Amino acid sequence: MRDSTRLLLLLLVALTFTGLFIAVGLTADNYEYFLSRRVPKVLAMILAAVAIAQSSMVFQTITNNRILTPSIMGFDALYILTQVLIVVLFGGLSAMVINPFLNFALSTSLMLIFSLLLFTFYFHKQRANILVLLLLGVIFGQLFGNVASFLIMLLDPNEFASVLNSMFASFNNVNDELVYWSAPVLALVSVLLYRLNRQLDVLWLDTDNAISLGVDVRKVTRYCLILSAVLIAISTAVIGPIMFFGLLVTNLTREWFRSYQHRVLLVGCSLLSVAILLTGQWVVENLFEFETQLSVVINFVGGIYFLSMLVRNKVI
């Protein structure tokens, strides 16, 4: 099967479940209400799926490692800690909590600062060890998570309620304004990443080879880090953290598609991510009748897949 055929198949699956989510049960009497609820929900899942997939794909390329994703490196935990700190410092009814745009701007800024500091330290050495970077990411993720848990214990129950929605992935309580505002931002970042596809192809060959072939590795890396931080901020702000989803989607994409070119991989991982997220959520809602959560299933399957990659030593 050719890669173009695989892309069309994934697009067909994504469009099918998008239609199922939006159109099933609509009548002339209820279509206005249901469309106002369903369209933002489906759009939020699509935005989050594309953001997680592309940020993870680019993150793996610039680190030249298939087990590193922004989630594993602690970005989701940093987002949760940011939400807790906002409530602790400003209160649960402050503009930083109620206004989604101010909240999103602050969260994105902190993620950008963290990513630049972390990778400036990493690339400062002549021969950086990827295992050290992974260890730093895991340590920071645990640190952020533990600090957030400690602060949550000190919160008033009413203020804790304002933080609760940010701690878990949710597809039913999305902010319509933030979803529609995030769509053009995601489109812009996706276009910028797609324009870097040739540099990313060379960068996947390793840092030394990329430098010898004329790629400004530091410039491309920092540029991609900024775009990845924006993408992960969009996904966590729209639906919440899903830790292993990016790892699962990107590695399945690399194994399923024959091409090494990022112009194919970026589109492929985006479509695969959308298809998996829409299909999984539809199954959870209609077959399991909300008896479980999709994020729990993804983290369970992704965790097993992550451990299997470590056991098989399948780190590139």
Sequence and secondary structure as in RCSB ss.txt:
>XXXX:A:sequence
MRDSTRLLLLLLVALTFTGLFIAVGLTADNYEYFLSRRVPKVLAMILAAVAIAQSSMVFQTITNNRILTPSIMGF
DALYILTQVLIVVLFGGLSAMVINPFLNFALSTSLMLIFSLLLFTFYFHKQRANILVLLLLGVIFGQLFGNVASF
LIMLLDPNEFASVLNSMFASFNNVNDELVYWSAPVLALVSVLLYRLNRQLDVLWLDTDNAISLGVDVRKVTRYCL
ILSAVLIAISTAVIGPIMFFGLLVTNLTREWFRSYQHRVLLVGCSLLSVAILLTGQWVVENLFEFETQLSVVINF
VGGIYFLSMLVRNKVI
>XXXX:A:secstr
  HHHHHHHHHHHHHHHHHHHHHTT  TTTHHHHHHHHHHHHHHHHHHHHHHHHHHHHHHHHHT SS  TTTTTH
HHHHHHHHHHHHHHH TTSHHHH HHHHHHHHHHHHHHHHHHHHHHHHHSSS  HHHHHHHHHHHHHHHHHHHHH
HHHHS HHHHHHHHHHHS  SSS  HHHHHHHHHHHHHHHHHHHHTHHHHHHHTT HHHHHHTT  HHHHHHHHH
HHHHHHHHHHHHHT   TTHHHHHHHHHHHH     HHHHHHHHHHHHHHHHHHHHHHHHHTSTTSS HHHHHHH
HHHHHHHHHHHTT   
